[in-house]
Amino acid sequence: RIGDVQIPDDAGFQGEYCLHGSALLDAPDGPAPAASLRDKQSLLVFEADSRAVVSQSATLELSRPSEERLFVEIVLVSGPKILLTPEHGVYSSQCGPGLPFRLVSAAQLTPRSCLPKVHSAGVKDEQVQSTRLVSERGVFRPVTNAGTLLIHRIIISCFDSKDHRALNILPHVDSTLAES
């Protein structure tokens, strides 16, 4: 348990937490595909302490463009697709105002899951339409010193914040969210 957040024993966080090269990470100059990231490139991250979206320098900790790997293809109701390795931790709720988010593996998401999406007025649920396992080439792991990476404004990454501070405030986010 971390604050109000329950982390299940079977969450499956034992493999590599990676993104597919097609993952469009939010950046100050527009979406940046993971496969084209440069070392020290600025990315937008969600800062749990300030409840703000800020720019952070990213490092590509892992880059294997030709390696084939299984990914969970997550299709959101709003249309975007996100490919994550099955073990990748994501913040998920059961969809609904005030329902707490918990850390689960991408493989545990279902069409009844919601992911946290950053809006100008706060964080809202973004429902998963479907998930399936796919085999694709291109495995990448960008990391930042602080904050949680965003893909299509979804708070998606967990490996850059060891204490999962974002989880502690997600059920309590209000319109104090700022953009800088």
Secondary structure as UniProt FT lines:
FT   TURN            3..4
FT   TURN            9..10
FT   TURN            13..14
FT   STRAND          19..20
FT   TURN            21..22
FT   STRAND          24..25
FT   TURN            28..29
FT   STRAND          32..33
FT   HELIX           34..36
FT   TURN            39..40
FT   STRAND          41..47
FT   TURN            48..51
FT   STRAND          52..76
FT   TURN            77..78
FT   STRAND          81..84
FT   TURN            86..87
FT   STRAND          89..93
FT   TURN            97..98
FT   STRAND          102..105
FT   HELIX           106..108
FT   TURN            111..112
FT   STRAND          114..119
FT   TURN            120..121
FT   STRAND          122..144
FT   STRAND          148..151
FT   TURN            152..153
FT   STRAND          154..155
FT   TURN            159..160
FT   TURN            162..163
FT   HELIX           165..169
FT   HELIX           170..172
FT   TURN            175..176
FT   STRAND          178..179
//
